[in-house]
Amino acid sequence: MSLNSDTAHKPKEIQHRPLINKAAPGVIGYFPNNEPKIGSADFPKDLIHNEYVPKLFTPIKIRNTEFKNRIIVHLGAFAVRGVAAIIVEATAIVPEGRISPEDSGLWEDAQMEPLKRTVNFAHAQGTLIGLQLAHAGRKASTYAPWVGVDIAGHHRVNANSVCSKEENGWPDEVYGPSAIPFSDTYPMPKAMTLENIEHVKVKFVEGAFAWLVDFIELHFAHGYLGHSFLSPLSNHRTDQYGGSLENRMRFALEVTELVRKAWGDEKPLFVRLSATDWAPEERDVETQEWKSWGIEQTRILAKELVKLGADLIDTSSGGNFVGQKIPVGPSYQVPFAEALKDDDITTGAVGLITTPQQAEEILQKGQCDVIFLARELLRRADWPLYAAQELGVTVKPPVQYERAWSRMVNKSHKH
């Protein structure tokens, strides 16, 4: 049968749906839609087949919030790199609660708008974002690290850490549980009155009304206000906030209870603790008197925090005793998270966790539930994607970066 010359050379029409560059849903402005979420290994089976998914890249659900993997970073700017969540660190609840003059805070309405933009960008990348509410206590009005000390470790200000009024500091308005400075080079704090304590509690609660974030972390570590109430080295009070362990825990427990009530029941509440002061002894063997803060007391506190609605303990250490001797090494703080994990408490581990294999091993051993990273993400911003490649699993890279990660994707691509 002959064909009409007009139809013989007519190209076959290809039926296809319009190719739309979809925008991320639920955010302001255009950001490319990433589905599954960046850093997630949960692909449709007909697209990518991961025969094995390392625990590092399995989701974890806390209350009504699901984290797409178990990598959480304490620094911003990593929303497009595949972490489950980022935390806006050391957000001061009052101006005198800043560590250094240029620190971020949330004590006035004008500070909400920049936070909204940050949250919007993180959500556009499918990344959760939390807010760490903090008060520096007796370690306030000090220089930013790079201001007082240069990269070689040389002090620029004769080893004095106090930021003067001329340098935008507030050395005469530094507060702590007792009038005990962290060291000779730090400000002399004023002992907080009961009215001061009530004021700070109210400000923590007001910070919890930042509804736009996905979770809140209370910073009670590293020698800042919450930690300094806990430790007998820095708390010499004789009222209801000092002396016995029950009294020294009172401030942290009251703040946690109030913040949980204000924050509601649906979203996660984390608490960051220093598990030890790294002082010579936690308890006097003969008198059984508590001498410093340590893991035995931390375990007691953590159980009480959980009763009041804390969902995860971000387990760090140190920062409250100037003579601390820390045996720094890979995973050196993980045993503290593991000790709390043994009490059926959801924990996060932090501290010289640098390789994907190390992080996965910690999770597989059940030493913690999530991994917190900080400096390693500064050195390698793409750490989550690199970790996936090293561990032999495909996770979702940003659509803008997919060509750079074709080697990881091709390993599991289903032809």
C-alpha positions as CSV (number, residue, x, y, z in Angstrom):
1,M,0.0,0.0,0.0
2,S,1.4,3.3,-1.0
3,L,1.7,6.1,1.5
4,N,0.7,9.7,0.9
5,S,3.8,11.8,0.5
6,D,2.5,14.3,2.9
7,T,2.2,11.8,5.7
8,A,5.2,9.6,5.0
9,H,7.6,12.1,6.3
10,K,5.5,13.6,9.0
11,P,7.2,13.3,12.4
12,K,5.5,11.2,15.0
13,E,3.9,13.4,17.6
14,I,5.1,12.8,21.1
15,Q,2.5,13.3,23.8
16,H,3.9,14.5,27.1
17,R,2.8,16.6,30.0
18,P,4.1,20.2,30.3
19,L,7.6,20.4,31.9
20,I,7.0,22.9,34.8
21,N,9.9,24.0,37.0
22,K,7.9,23.6,40.2
23,A,8.4,25.9,43.1
24,A,8.8,24.7,46.7
25,P,5.4,24.8,48.3
26,G,4.4,26.9,51.3
27,V,7.2,29.5,51.2
28,I,7.5,33.0,50.0
29,G,9.3,33.6,46.7
30,Y,10.6,31.0,44.2
31,F,12.9,28.2,45.2
32,P,13.2,25.0,43.2
33,N,11.1,22.2,44.6
34,N,13.1,19.2,45.8
35,E,11.1,16.0,46.2
36,P,12.2,13.9,48.0
37,K,13.7,16.4,50.4
38,I,17.4,17.3,50.1
39,G,19.3,14.7,52.1
40,S,16.5,12.1,52.1
41,A,17.1,8.6,50.9
42,D,13.3,8.0,50.5
43,F,13.0,7.8,46.7
44,P,10.2,6.2,44.7
45,K,11.3,2.6,44.1
46,D,11.0,2.9,40.3
47,L,13.5,5.8,40.3
48,I,16.2,5.0,42.9
49,H,16.6,1.7,44.7
50,N,18.7,1.8,47.9
51,E,19.3,-1.8,49.0
52,Y,20.5,-0.6,52.3
53,V,20.0,2.7,54.1
54,P,22.5,3.6,56.9
55,K,20.9,4.7,60.1
56,L,22.4,8.1,59.6
57,F,19.9,8.7,56.8
58,T,16.8,7.2,58.4
59,P,14.2,9.6,59.6
60,I,13.4,10.2,63.3
61,K,10.0,11.5,64.5
62,I,9.8,13.7,67.6
63,R,6.3,14.6,68.7
64,N,4.6,15.7,65.4
65,T,7.8,16.6,63.7
66,E,9.7,14.2,61.4
67,F,13.4,14.9,60.8
68,K,14.4,13.5,57.3
69,N,17.7,12.1,58.6
70,R,19.7,12.2,61.8
71,I,22.2,15.0,61.0
72,I,21.6,18.3,62.8
73,V,23.9,21.3,62.5
74,H,24.3,24.1,65.0
75,L,25.0,26.7,62.3
76,G,22.9,28.3,59.6
77,A,23.6,28.4,55.8
78,F,23.5,24.7,55.4
79,A,19.8,24.2,54.4
80,V,20.8,23.2,50.9
81,R,23.4,20.6,51.9
82,G,21.1,17.8,53.1
83,V,21.0,18.1,56.9
84,A,17.8,17.3,58.6
85,A,17.7,20.5,60.6
86,I,19.7,23.6,61.4
87,I,19.7,25.5,64.7
88,V,20.1,29.3,65.0
89,E,22.6,29.2,67.8
90,A,22.9,31.3,71.0
91,T,19.8,33.5,70.3
92,A,19.8,35.9,73.3
93,I,16.5,36.5,75.1
94,V,17.7,39.8,76.5
95,P,20.4,42.2,75.3
96,E,22.5,41.6,78.4
97,G,22.2,37.9,77.7
98,R,24.4,38.1,74.6
99,I,27.9,36.5,74.7
100,S,29.4,39.3,72.6
101,P,28.0,42.6,71.3
102,E,27.2,41.4,67.8
103,D,25.3,38.2,68.8
104,S,21.8,37.6,67.5
105,G,18.8,38.0,69.8
106,L,15.1,37.9,70.0
107,W,14.1,40.6,72.5
108,E,12.2,43.0,70.2
109,D,9.8,42.7,67.3
110,A,12.2,44.1,64.8
111,Q,14.3,41.0,65.1
112,M,11.6,38.7,63.9
113,E,11.6,39.8,60.2
114,P,15.2,38.6,59.5
115,L,14.4,35.4,61.3
116,K,11.3,34.9,59.1
117,R,13.5,35.2,56.0
118,T,15.9,32.6,57.3
119,V,13.1,30.2,58.2
120,N,11.4,30.8,54.8
121,F,14.7,29.8,53.0
122,A,15.3,26.7,55.1
123,H,11.7,25.5,54.5
124,A,12.1,26.1,50.8
125,Q,14.9,23.5,50.9
126,G,12.8,21.0,52.9
127,T,15.0,21.6,55.9
128,L,13.7,22.1,59.5
129,I,15.0,25.0,61.5
130,G,15.1,25.5,65.2
131,L,15.9,28.3,67.6
132,Q,18.4,28.0,70.5
133,L,17.2,30.3,73.3
134,A,20.1,31.4,75.4
135,H,21.4,33.7,78.2
136,A,25.2,34.0,78.6
137,G,25.0,34.7,82.3
138,R,28.4,35.4,83.8
139,K,30.1,34.9,80.4
140,A,28.4,37.8,78.8
141,S,30.0,41.1,77.5
142,T,33.0,39.2,76.1
143,Y,34.8,39.5,72.8
144,A,33.8,37.4,69.8
145,P,36.5,34.7,69.4
146,W,38.2,36.2,66.4
147,V,38.3,39.7,68.0
148,G,40.1,38.8,71.2
149,V,42.4,36.1,69.8
150,D,44.0,35.8,66.3
151,I,44.2,32.7,64.2
152,A,47.5,31.7,65.8
153,G,46.1,31.9,69.3
154,H,47.7,35.2,70.2
155,H,45.6,37.4,72.5
156,R,45.1,40.9,71.1
157,V,43.8,42.4,74.4
158,N,46.3,41.2,77.0
159,A,44.3,38.1,77.7
160,N,41.4,40.2,79.0
161,S,38.1,38.9,77.7
162,V,35.9,41.7,79.0
163,C,34.3,43.9,76.3
164,S,34.1,47.5,77.6
165,K,31.4,50.0,77.1
166,E,33.5,51.8,74.5
167,E,33.6,48.5,72.6
168,N,29.8,48.1,72.9
169,G,30.0,45.9,75.9
170,W,28.0,46.0,79.2
171,P,30.5,44.9,81.8
172,D,28.5,46.5,84.7
173,E,25.3,44.6,83.7
174,V,26.5,41.0,83.7
175,Y,24.5,38.6,85.9
176,G,24.9,35.1,87.3
177,P,23.5,33.0,90.1
178,S,26.4,34.3,92.4
179,A,29.0,37.0,92.2
180,I,31.7,34.6,91.0
181,P,33.5,35.3,87.7
182,F,34.3,32.6,85.3
183,S,37.9,33.6,85.5
184,D,40.1,36.6,86.4
185,T,39.8,37.8,82.8
186,Y,36.0,37.7,82.7
187,P,33.5,40.2,84.0
188,M,32.5,40.2,87.7
189,P,28.8,39.2,87.6
190,K,26.1,40.6,89.9
191,A,24.2,37.9,91.9
192,M,20.7,37.7,90.5
193,T,17.9,38.8,92.7
194,L,14.6,36.8,92.7
195,E,13.1,39.6,90.6
196,N,16.0,39.2,88.1
197,I,15.3,35.5,87.9
198,E,11.6,36.0,87.3
199,H,12.4,38.5,84.5
200,V,14.7,36.1,82.7
201,K,12.1,33.3,83.0
202,V,9.5,35.5,81.4
203,K,11.9,36.4,78.5
204,F,12.6,32.7,77.8
205,V,8.8,32.2,77.6
206,E,8.5,35.2,75.2
207,G,11.2,33.6,73.0
208,A,9.1,30.5,72.7
209,F,6.4,32.5,70.9
210,A,8.5,32.4,67.7
211,W,6.0,30.0,66.2
212,L,7.5,30.1,62.8
213,V,10.4,27.8,63.8
214,D,10.0,24.0,63.9
215,F,11.6,23.3,67.3
216,I,13.3,25.1,70.2
217,E,16.4,24.3,72.1
218,L,17.1,25.7,75.5
219,H,20.8,26.3,76.0
220,F,21.8,25.2,79.5
221,A,25.4,24.3,78.7
222,H,29.0,25.7,78.4
223,G,29.0,27.8,81.5
224,Y,26.2,30.1,80.4
225,L,23.3,31.0,82.8
226,G,21.5,27.7,82.9
227,H,24.7,25.7,83.5
228,S,26.0,28.1,86.1
229,F,22.9,27.6,88.2
230,L,23.4,23.9,88.0
231,S,27.0,23.7,89.1
232,P,28.1,24.1,92.8
233,L,31.3,25.7,91.4
234,S,29.4,28.8,90.2
235,N,26.2,28.7,92.3
236,H,26.8,29.6,96.0
237,R,23.3,30.8,96.6
238,T,21.5,30.0,99.9
239,D,17.9,30.5,98.8
240,Q,15.6,28.2,96.8
241,Y,17.9,28.4,93.8
242,G,21.1,27.2,95.5
243,G,22.7,24.6,97.7
244,S,21.0,21.2,97.2
245,L,20.8,19.5,93.8
246,E,17.1,20.0,93.8
247,N,17.5,23.7,94.3
248,R,20.3,24.1,91.8
249,M,18.1,22.3,89.2
250,R,15.2,24.6,89.9
251,F,15.9,27.4,87.4
252,A,16.4,25.0,84.5
253,L,13.3,23.0,85.4
254,E,11.2,26.0,85.8
255,V,12.3,27.5,82.5
256,T,11.7,24.2,80.7
257,E,8.2,23.8,82.2
258,L,7.2,27.3,81.3
259,V,8.6,27.1,77.8
260,R,6.9,23.8,77.1
261,K,3.5,25.3,78.2
262,A,4.0,28.3,75.9
263,W,5.4,26.3,73.0
264,G,2.5,23.8,73.1
265,D,2.5,20.0,72.8
266,E,3.0,19.5,69.1
267,K,6.5,20.7,68.4
268,P,9.8,19.3,69.7
269,L,11.7,20.9,72.6
270,F,15.4,20.2,73.0
271,V,17.7,21.0,75.9
272,R,21.4,21.4,75.6
273,L,23.4,20.4,78.6
274,S,27.0,20.2,79.6
275,A,27.3,16.7,81.2
276,T,30.3,17.6,83.2
277,D,32.4,20.6,84.3
278,W,35.6,18.5,83.8
279,A,36.6,19.4,87.3
280,P,38.7,17.0,89.4
281,E,35.7,15.4,91.3
282,E,32.0,15.5,91.0
283,R,31.3,14.4,94.5
284,D,33.3,14.1,97.7
285,V,33.8,10.4,98.4
286,E,33.7,10.7,102.2
287,T,31.0,13.4,102.7
288,Q,29.0,12.7,99.5
289,E,28.8,16.4,99.0
290,W,28.5,17.6,95.4
291,K,31.7,19.4,94.4
292,S,31.1,20.2,90.7
293,W,28.6,19.3,88.0
294,G,28.9,15.9,86.4
295,I,27.2,13.0,84.7
296,E,25.6,11.6,87.8
297,Q,23.7,14.8,88.4
298,T,23.1,15.2,84.6
299,R,21.3,11.9,84.5
300,I,19.0,13.0,87.4
301,L,18.3,16.4,85.7
302,A,17.7,14.8,82.3
303,K,15.0,12.5,83.7
304,E,13.2,15.5,85.3
305,L,13.5,17.6,82.1
306,V,11.8,14.8,80.1
307,K,9.0,14.7,82.7
308,L,8.4,18.4,82.0
309,G,8.2,17.9,78.2
310,A,11.8,18.0,76.9
311,D,12.1,15.6,74.0
312,L,15.8,15.4,73.3
313,I,19.0,16.2,75.3
314,D,21.7,17.7,73.2
315,T,24.7,16.4,75.2
316,S,27.8,18.5,75.4
317,S,30.3,19.2,78.2
318,G,32.5,21.8,79.8
319,G,32.7,25.5,79.7
320,N,32.0,26.3,83.4
321,F,35.4,25.6,85.1
322,V,38.4,27.6,83.9
323,G,40.7,24.8,85.0
324,Q,39.0,22.1,83.0
325,K,41.1,19.3,81.6
326,I,39.3,17.8,78.6
327,P,40.6,14.6,77.0
328,V,39.8,15.8,73.6
329,G,39.7,13.1,70.9
330,P,37.3,11.5,68.4
331,S,33.8,11.0,69.9
332,Y,35.0,12.2,73.3
333,Q,31.6,13.4,74.4
334,V,29.6,10.5,73.0
335,P,29.7,8.4,76.3
336,F,27.7,11.2,78.0
337,A,24.9,10.9,75.4
338,E,25.1,7.1,75.7
339,A,24.7,7.3,79.5
340,L,21.5,9.3,79.1
341,K,20.4,7.0,76.3
342,D,20.7,4.1,78.8
343,D,17.9,5.9,80.7
344,D,15.6,5.7,77.7
345,I,16.1,9.4,76.9
346,T,16.3,10.6,73.3
347,T,19.8,12.1,72.9
348,G,22.1,13.9,70.4
349,A,25.8,13.4,70.4
350,V,28.4,16.1,69.5
351,G,32.1,16.6,69.7
352,L,34.8,15.6,67.1
353,I,32.4,13.5,65.1
354,T,34.0,14.0,61.7
355,T,33.6,11.0,59.4
356,P,30.5,9.4,58.0
357,Q,31.7,5.9,59.2
358,Q,32.2,7.3,62.7
359,A,28.7,8.9,62.8
360,E,27.0,5.7,61.5
361,E,28.8,3.5,64.0
362,I,27.7,5.7,66.9
363,L,24.1,5.4,65.8
364,Q,24.3,1.7,65.1
365,K,25.7,1.0,68.5
366,G,22.7,2.8,70.0
367,Q,24.8,5.5,71.7
368,C,22.5,8.3,70.6
369,D,19.6,9.1,68.3
370,V,20.9,12.0,66.3
371,I,24.3,13.5,65.4
372,F,25.0,17.2,65.9
373,L,27.7,18.7,63.7
374,A,29.3,22.1,63.8
375,R,32.9,22.6,62.8
376,E,33.0,19.7,60.4
377,L,30.2,21.4,58.4
378,L,32.3,24.6,58.3
379,R,35.2,22.6,56.8
380,R,33.0,20.6,54.5
381,A,29.6,22.2,53.9
382,D,28.4,19.2,51.7
383,W,29.1,16.7,54.5
384,P,25.7,15.0,54.4
385,L,25.9,14.4,50.7
386,Y,29.5,13.3,51.0
387,A,28.5,11.0,53.9
388,A,25.8,9.4,51.7
389,Q,28.3,8.7,49.0
390,E,30.8,7.2,51.4
391,L,28.2,5.0,53.0
392,G,26.9,3.8,49.7
393,V,23.4,5.2,49.8
394,T,21.7,7.7,47.4
395,V,20.0,10.7,49.0
396,K,18.5,13.6,47.3
397,P,20.9,16.4,46.3
398,P,19.5,19.9,45.5
399,V,18.2,20.0,42.0
400,Q,20.6,22.7,41.2
401,Y,23.6,20.5,42.3
402,E,22.5,17.1,40.9
403,R,25.1,17.1,38.2
404,A,27.8,17.4,40.8
405,W,26.5,14.2,42.6
406,S,25.8,12.0,39.6
407,R,28.4,9.5,40.9
408,M,26.3,8.9,44.0
409,V,23.0,8.8,42.1
410,N,24.2,6.4,39.4
411,K,25.2,3.7,41.9
412,S,21.5,3.2,42.7
413,H,19.8,4.4,39.6
414,K,17.3,1.9,38.3
415,H,17.6,1.6,34.6
